[in-house]
Structure formats: C-alpha cells, structure tokens
Amino acid sequence: MASNDIVTLEDSTFDKEVMKSDIPVLVDFWAVWCGPCKAIAPVVEQIAVDYKGKVKVGKMDIDKHQGVAQKFNIRSIPTLLVFKGGKVVDTVIGADQTRIIESVKKVTAG
C-alpha cells in the first residue's frame, strides 16, 4: 500500500523517521483490512508526490507495529497525525480527504 515516496514506518524506526525529522511528517496509521484506509490511500500517495521535500509521508500498519499506535492512543483507523519538530500538530481521524489535504497545506504554509 505504499509507493516509493512513502516511508514504511515501524516501531523501531519511528523516532528516527518521524520524531527527529527535519521536515514535517504525515503519518497514516492503517491496517490491511480497513476499507476507509484503502479509500484514502490514493490521497496520501498524492500528498507524498506533491509535497516531496516539504513533507515526509509515512504509513504505519497498526497490526504489525502496535507500540507507537498505543503511545499515541490510536483508537480508530484511519488516523493521520501530522508531526512538526517531533510534536503532533494536527490529527485527522477518518477518511476525510479534504481535511487531510488541508492539514498538510497548513503545516507547510509559511
């Protein structure tokens, strides 16, 4: 479910890829069985292409990597968190494609 422009995140790589990133990071918490997750996948992939170099996009399979999902209290999927400077600056819960795009635009403005 990930393209070349999307980082596949794991519990063991999360700190390096997200918390210590020099640029904002959009993290998509998802699972293979999640229909709404599949529905937003093309939007997430397009964001990765359109904002390459400005925003890092990562996907984290919550069935394979539960530690980070538990740390950030992910209770439903899809949940997308936007990180900047190692802190969550925005959260999108559900398959709201417009809200996801707005969140990324906001973090890259200015």
C-alpha positions as CSV (number, residue, x, y, z in Angstrom):
1,M,0.0,0.0,0.0
2,A,3.0,2.3,-0.1
3,S,4.7,4.0,-3.1
4,N,8.4,4.9,-3.4
5,D,7.6,8.3,-2.0
6,I,6.1,6.9,1.2
7,V,8.2,5.6,4.1
8,T,7.0,2.3,5.7
9,L,7.2,3.0,9.4
10,E,7.9,0.5,12.2
11,D,8.0,0.8,15.9
12,S,11.8,0.6,15.7
13,T,12.2,3.3,13.0
14,F,9.6,5.8,14.2
15,D,11.8,8.0,16.3
16,K,14.4,8.3,13.6
17,E,11.9,8.8,10.7
18,V,9.3,11.0,12.5
19,M,10.4,12.4,15.8
20,K,13.8,13.5,14.5
21,S,12.7,14.6,11.0
22,D,13.9,18.0,9.8
23,I,10.7,18.4,7.9
24,P,7.0,17.9,8.9
25,V,5.8,14.3,8.7
26,L,2.3,13.0,7.9
27,V,1.8,9.5,9.5
28,D,-1.0,7.4,8.3
29,F,-2.0,4.7,10.8
30,W,-3.8,2.0,8.9
31,A,-4.4,-1.8,8.5
32,V,-4.8,-4.1,5.5
33,W,-8.4,-4.9,6.5
34,C,-9.5,-1.3,6.8
35,G,-11.8,-0.2,3.9
36,P,-11.6,3.6,4.7
37,C,-7.8,3.3,4.9
38,K,-7.8,1.9,1.3
39,A,-10.1,4.7,0.3
40,I,-7.7,7.5,1.4
41,A,-4.6,5.7,0.2
42,P,-4.5,7.5,-3.2
43,V,-4.8,10.9,-1.5
44,V,-1.9,10.0,0.9
45,E,0.2,8.8,-2.0
46,Q,-0.6,12.0,-4.0
47,I,0.4,14.2,-1.0
48,A,3.7,12.3,-0.9
49,V,4.4,13.2,-4.5
50,D,3.1,16.8,-4.4
51,Y,4.9,17.7,-1.2
52,K,8.1,15.7,-1.7
53,G,10.9,17.5,0.1
54,K,8.5,19.6,2.1
55,V,6.6,16.8,4.0
56,K,7.7,13.3,4.7
57,V,4.8,10.8,4.4
58,G,4.8,7.6,6.3
59,K,2.4,4.7,6.8
60,M,2.3,2.5,9.9
61,D,0.5,-0.8,9.9
62,I,-1.0,-0.9,13.3
63,D,-1.4,-4.7,13.2
64,K,2.3,-5.2,12.7
65,H,3.5,-2.3,14.9
66,Q,1.3,-1.6,17.9
67,G,3.8,0.1,20.2
68,V,3.7,3.6,18.5
69,A,-0.1,3.3,17.9
70,Q,-0.6,2.7,21.6
71,K,1.8,5.5,22.6
72,F,-0.3,8.0,20.5
73,N,-3.6,6.5,21.7
74,I,-4.8,5.4,18.2
75,R,-8.3,4.0,18.8
76,S,-9.7,4.0,15.3
77,I,-8.3,4.0,11.8
78,P,-7.5,5.6,9.6
79,T,-5.9,8.2,11.9
80,L,-3.4,10.6,10.4
81,L,-1.1,12.5,12.7
82,V,1.0,15.5,11.5
83,F,4.3,16.0,13.3
84,K,6.4,19.0,13.2
85,G,9.6,19.3,15.4
86,G,8.8,16.0,17.0
87,K,5.3,17.1,18.2
88,V,1.8,16.3,17.0
89,V,0.4,19.5,15.5
90,D,-2.7,18.1,13.8
91,T,-4.9,15.0,13.9
92,V,-7.3,13.7,11.3
93,I,-9.5,10.8,12.2
94,G,-11.4,9.0,9.5
95,A,-11.4,9.1,5.7
96,D,-11.8,12.9,5.4
97,Q,-9.7,13.5,2.3
98,T,-10.3,17.3,2.3
99,R,-9.2,17.6,5.9
100,I,-6.1,15.6,5.3
101,I,-5.0,17.9,2.4
102,E,-5.9,21.0,4.5
103,S,-3.8,19.7,7.3
104,V,-0.7,19.2,5.1
105,K,-1.2,22.6,3.5
106,K,-1.4,24.2,6.9
107,V,1.9,22.7,8.2
108,T,3.7,23.7,5.0
109,A,2.4,27.3,4.9
110,G,4.9,29.9,5.9
